[in-house]
Amino acid sequence: MLIRTGCLAILAIACAGEPRRPPVAAAPSRVVEPAPVVAPPVAPPVEPIAPVAVQPPCPEAPRDKQQMPDHVVKLAELAPAMTVIDLGSGDGYFLCPFSRAVGERGRVIATEVNKSLVRTLTKRVASLALANVEVVKAPANDVGIAAGSADRIVLVNVWHHLPARNRYAKRIARALAPGGKVVVIDFKRRRRGGHGIAPERVLAELAAGGIDAAVVTDELPDQFVIVGTVRS
């Protein structure tokens, strides 16, 4: 017992002599910030696509084989957004192919001097729903449209009917827009009733009106084609 008591006493003395260590401060706890939430990119609104209107084909006619309306459109170099004059439109045979060629941004003006034919043309335009076609009653000695407004003036089997063609050519030149063209299509030879005219004569009459023209080598079966522009 003495030995054990002595040991305890010695331990007590040794402990009393040992300096006290200050308490160790606890390390501050680390606060972890949550990662920012990135919203996914918002796609721009998708505009609805307007349905493309499909135009029905133009009605067929017995004269298509000889007149070749689609080929005439190519010869005249008709293009979307043009203003085309179907001068002396008659029964409106070319209105549908011309309307399709210039499209909804284009314009076709059918002119006639006869009131009865104007009514016929108006009915045809309505029956075919040609929204870009306008019918105009023109004076006998003029084109009947504003100056400088036509990209193409097309006359099919009409030139030989015109009065005072030299002066009429000047009216055509005035109606053409810059870069515009006149397209004259007529019978190659005179027919019964006086229909038809020599292409050389047409060229001379156009030249008298200030239009330089030439015969297109790619002709139609029974007609010649002349294309002219205003002399610069």
RAZI-V282163 format. One line per field, one symbol per residue. psi: psi as a letter, one per 30 degrees, with the letter a starting at -180 (. if undefined). A space follows every 50 residues. Layout:
psi->???
This chain:
psi->eeeeeeeeeeeeeeeefkkkkkkkkkkkkkkjkkkkjkkkkkklkjkkkk kkkjkllkkllffeeefieeeeeeefhklkgljkjikhfcggefeeeeee efaffakkjkklfkeeeeeeeeeeeeefhifgkkkkjllfgleglkkgfk ekjkjjheeffkkieeeeeeeeeefklkflkkjkklkflklkggkllkee eeeeeeefggkkllkkfillegllkkkllkk.
